[in-house]
Amino acid sequence: MSELAQAMTMGGPIGPRMRIDGREVDYFCGTSYFALHGHTSVIDAACDATRRFGMGPGTLASVPVYDELQQALRDWFAAEHVTFLISGYVSPMALLQAVCEPGDLLLMDAATHYAVRDAVPTLDLPVARFHHLSPDDLAETLRRELKPGQRPVVITDGVFPSSGRLAPLADYDEVLGGYEEALLCIDDSHGFGILGDGGRGSLEHFGTERAGRYAAGTLSKAFGALGGVIPGDAALATRLRERARILRG
């Protein structure tokens, strides 16, 4: 983080106009893409829920607002189940721990977000990097690195936050078509709520929503909230509960 960014101090909620370092400014930066983190209705709803239920359950008991969240997320992502976690940073880690198997080969875009880079060592699997946004190099890396009996698992951001560039998921999907049971796993923190006709993210945008294509992300970019989300079916939800370490504590 730069010295300038470290020195900035917010004096109010995020919005089109906000107070930073004591000055009223127009807000064009950050990742609250629709400035919902400072929207009155969002803040009022959060305050109301806190008054009704406190800061959190403190137990494994069900809380009605989480049931409402589950249904809202199912509707948004057109998914059978959406697993939510304490942080978007850990959602790629949880997803990969759930879907990867011993013997898999991980193929990772060289510029993939550090949340994914921190997740990969927890898998204890071999890793090969391919050139940023390059389906040709992905194909070449597969031919060079994949050994008999290995299943390829391709990992990439859907939207790369520093550049705004989109991963060519349709091209990756085509490359993987020649490999039985190959997986494509997306950190779509910057695509959820932004891309696709229904706002479901990069997989929807590129028409690659199908079995073996997974996305994890966050509510903290487009949705005006906090926490990680992993849409999927009931089988994925079960694997997440059983295998993602952060959900087993």
N, C-alpha and C positions, 0 to 999 in steps of 0.2 A: 504494500500500500504506500502511496506517495506521501510526502510530508504534508502536502496541501490537503489530501483526503483525510489524513489523521487529524488535521487542525480544524476541520469543519465540524460545527456543532449545530444540530437541529434545535430550533426553538418552538416547534409545533409539529402537528401531523403532516404527512406527505400530502401534497395537493398541487394543482396547477400553479397556485401562488402559495409560497410557504416562507418561513423565517429561518434563515441560516446565518450563523455568526452575527445575529442581531440585525440583519437586513432583510427586507422583503424582496424576494426574488421569484422569477419565473422558474418552474421546475421542469427540466427536460431530461434529467439523468436518472441513474438508479434503475432498479428493476421492478418497481411497482408500476407496471406498464399502463394501467388505467387509473392510477392514483387512488385505488380503492382502500389502501391502508389508512388514508385520512378521511374517507367518506363518512359522513354523519351517520348514515344508516348502519354501516358496518360497526362503527364504534358503539353505537347505541345497542346493537344486538349483542356485542361482546360484553358490555357492561351488564345488560339484563341477564345473560347466561351466568355471569360470575355471581351476581346477587342471588340467583336461584340455586346454583349448584356449588358455589365456592370456586377455588382455583383449580380443582381437579378432584377425581374420586378418591385418590389415595389407596385404592383397592382395585380388585378386578371386577367390581360391580359395574353393571351397565348404567349409563347415564343417558337420559332421553336425547340430549342434544347431539350425542355421538351417533345414536340411531338415526336421527334426522340427517346428520352429515353423511352417513353411509348411503342413505336413499338418494340424497341429492347428488352424490358422486356417481352412484350407479346410473342415474338418469343422464348426467352430463357425459359420462364416458361410454354409455350404452354397454355397460359391463355387468356381468353376473355378480361380481363382488369387487370392491375396491379396498385394498388394505391401506390404512393410513398409519404413519409413523411420526415420531416426535420431531423429526427434522428431514428436510429434503436432501440434505447432504448424505444421509445414510440410506436413502431409498435405493440407489444403484447397488450398494453393497448388499442389502437385503435381497434384492431381485437376483443378483448373481449367485448368492449363496443358495437360493431356492432352486434355480434352474440348472446350474452347472453340475457335472458329474465327474468322478475320477476318470482320468484319461482324456478329457476334453483339451482342445487347444484354443487358447484365447488369442484373438486377433484384434488389436486395438489401434484406432486412429492415433497417429503420433501426437495430435493436439488435443486429445480428449481431456475433459475437465479433471482437475485434481481429485474430485470426489470419487471418480472412477479409479484413478490411479491409486488412491488410498484403499479402495475396495479390493483391487486385484491381489495384493499379497495375502489377504485372508483366505484365498481359494486354494493356495498351494498347487497351482497349475502352471504349465509352461505358457509363456506369453511371447507373441511375435507382433511387432509394430509394423503398420503399413503407412505409406505416405498420406499426408493429410488430404482428405477429400478425393482420394484416387481409387476408383474401382479397378483400374488396370493394375495398380500395384497390389491391391487386395488379391486379385486373381493370381498374380505372380507369386505373392507370398504364400498363398494356399498351396500352389503347385510345389513350391520349394520346401515348405515347413511341415505340411500335414503328413503324418505317418499313417500307415494302415491301421485301422481300428480307432483312430482318433475322430472325434466329432468337432467340427469348427464352431466356435462361438464368437461372432463379430460384435465388437463393442464400440460405440461411437456416441458423441453428442448428436441430438437431432438438430439443434440450432447452436452454433458456437458463439458464446456470449461476447467475446472480444471483437469479433468481426461481423456477427450477424449472418454469416454464411450457413447454408443448409447442407447437411450431409446428403449425398445423392442416394437416398435409400432405395429407390426403384432400381438403380444400377447395382447396388449391393445385393438386393434381392435376386436379381438376375444371375449374378455371379454365384450366389449360394444355391441356385436351383439345381446345380450339378452335384450337390453334396447332400446325401440322404440325412435327414433329421438335423441339418445345420440350424443354428439359432442366430437371431439378430436381436441384440439388446441395446436399447436406446436410453441414454440420459436425456430426457425431454423436458427438463426443468424450464427451458426458455421457449418450448413449443406448446406445452399444455395451455389451453385457454387462448391461444393466439392463432395457431395454424389449423387448417381443415375447416370444412363448411360447418361442422358441428363443434369446433373448438377442441377436438380430441387430440390434436397435436400432429407431429411429423408423420407418423404412420398413416393417419387418415389423409393428410395432405398429399402424400405420394401414392395412395391407394395400395398400401402394403399391410393392411390390417388382416392378419390371418394367423393360423397356428404356427408357433415357433417364432413369432415376432412380438417382442415384449418392450414395454416402455415403463420407466420409472421417472418420477419428477417431484415437483413441489407445488404447494399452494401459495408460496411467498412471492411469486413473480407477477402472475396475471390476476390472481384471485383475491388479493387483499387479505390474506390469512397467513398461517404458518403451518409447517408440517409437511412430511413426505407422503406421496400417494403412488400406489402401484395398481392400476386397473388390470382385471383379468377374470378368469372363471373361478369356480369353487375349488377346482383341483389346484390351481396356483395359490389360492388363499391358504389351502391346507398345507402345501409345501412351504409357504412362507412361515406359517405358525410353527411348523416342525423343524425347519432348517435354518431360518434366519436368526442369527444369534441374538440380535438386539430385541427380538420378539420372544425369546425364550427365557429371559431373565426373571 
